Each structure stands twice: as structure tokens, then as C-alpha cells.
Amino acid sequence: VQLQASGGGLVQAGGSLRLSCTASGSIEGFNVMGWYRQVPGKQRELVANIVNNVYRNYADSVKGRFTIAVDNTKSTLYLQMNSLKPEDTAVYYCKRRQMGQDYWGQGTQVTVSS
């Protein structure tokens, strides 16, 4: 399974971005798909995930601003990010768990200027 993340970039505070993560290869039904982010010197943290294609979980810091969605017909995971803040600056990674294995995308940089 390969994951290709895209959509990162530079945006001013208050702006929006939409990240995409497309899966290819030996795709089976997924258990969990999610977005994580990491800044230098810190651990990777969960931003949002979808469990069993039903339950959505969000980090407290992004609730009300970010929305996670999945299009199973396109095997693509999205993260709509609104009202961005400088503290959202990080490398964002997508992850897919299927058949007990985790697969990671390559990361996409999001930079929010003040």
C-alpha cells in the first residue's frame, strides 16, 4: 500500500487548506485512517482520524476548525483545515491501518504565517 499526500503550502493565519491522501496498491477495507502532524523536536501527534468509516476523532486543538473526510470511491482521505493558526505549522502525515498493518504517507508541509 502506498499513500500519496498533497495539498500543503504556505497560508496566512485565518486561511484554509485542504490536504489529500490517496491510497494505491493492495487496498483492502481500512480500519482507521488519519492525519498526524509533527514539528521538529516534538513527537508526532494525532490531528484527526476516522475509525471503521464511521467515528471521527479530533485533537482538541483543531476541533471546530478541521474536518476529516474519506471518499472510498477514490481511496482518498481529506483534511479540510479552516481558520488556520501559526501553531498549526507542521509536517502533516496520513496513515492508513488495514489488516493490522500501518502505512504512512510521505508528509506534506503546512506553514501558517502570522
C-alpha positions in Angstrom: 0.0 0.0 0.0 1.3 3.4 -0.9 0.0 6.7 0.3 0.5 10.0 -1.5 -0.2 13.1 0.5 -0.6 16.5 -1.1 -2.1 19.9 -0.5 0.3 21.5 1.9 1.6 25.0 1.4 2.1 28.5 2.8 -1.0 30.3 4.0 -1.7 33.3 6.2 -3.3 33.0 9.6 -7.1 32.6 9.2 -6.7 31.0 5.8 -7.7 27.5 4.7 -6.0 24.5 3.1 -7.2 21.0 2.1 -4.9 18.1 2.4 -5.4 14.9 0.4 -4.0 11.4 0.8 -4.6 8.9 -1.9 -4.0 5.2 -1.4 -2.8 2.8 -4.1 -1.6 -0.7 -4.3 -3.1 -3.6 -2.4 -6.0 -1.7 -0.9 -8.4 -3.5 1.4 -11.0 -2.1 3.7 -9.4 0.1 6.2 -9.9 0.1 10.0 -8.5 3.5 10.7 -7.3 6.4 8.5 -6.0 9.6 10.0 -3.8 12.6 9.8 -0.9 13.3 12.1 1.5 16.2 12.3 5.0 16.8 13.6 7.2 19.8 14.3 11.0 19.5 14.8 11.9 18.3 18.3 8.4 17.1 19.1 6.6 13.8 18.8 4.2 13.2 16.0 0.7 13.9 17.2 -2.8 12.8 16.1 -4.8 15.5 14.4 -7.9 13.6 13.3 -8.9 10.1 12.3 -11.8 8.1 11.1 -12.5 4.7 12.7 -14.3 2.0 10.9 -15.5 4.6 8.4 -17.9 5.9 11.0 -16.4 7.5 14.0 -14.4 10.8 13.7 -12.0 11.9 16.4 -10.2 15.3 16.6 -7.5 16.7 18.7 -8.8 19.4 21.0 -6.6 22.0 19.3 -8.4 21.6 15.9 -12.0 20.9 16.9 -14.3 23.2 15.1 -11.7 24.2 12.6 -10.6 21.0 10.8 -12.8 18.4 9.2 -11.7 14.9 8.2 -13.5 13.0 5.4 -12.9 10.0 3.2 -14.0 9.2 -0.4 -13.9 5.4 -0.6 -14.6 5.5 -4.4 -11.3 7.4 -4.8 -9.4 5.8 -1.9 -8.7 9.3 -0.8 -8.6 10.8 2.7 -9.1 14.6 3.1 -8.4 17.1 5.8 -10.1 20.4 5.4 -8.3 23.0 7.6 -10.0 26.3 8.2 -9.1 29.2 10.5 -5.5 28.2 10.4 -3.2 29.4 13.1 0.6 29.7 13.2 0.7 26.9 15.7 -0.8 24.6 13.0 2.6 24.8 11.2 4.0 21.3 10.9 4.6 18.4 8.5 1.3 16.6 8.1 1.3 12.8 7.6 -1.5 10.5 6.6 -1.8 7.0 8.0 -3.9 4.0 7.0 -4.4 0.9 9.1 -5.6 -2.2 7.3 -5.3 -5.9 8.1 -3.4 -5.0 11.2 -0.6 -3.0 9.4 0.1 0.7 9.4 1.0 2.6 6.3 2.3 6.2 6.2 2.4 8.8 3.6 5.5 10.9 2.9 4.3 14.1 4.6 3.3 17.5 3.4 4.5 20.8 4.8 1.9 23.2 6.1 3.2 26.7 7.1 0.9 29.3 8.6 2.3 32.8 8.8 1.1 35.4 11.3 
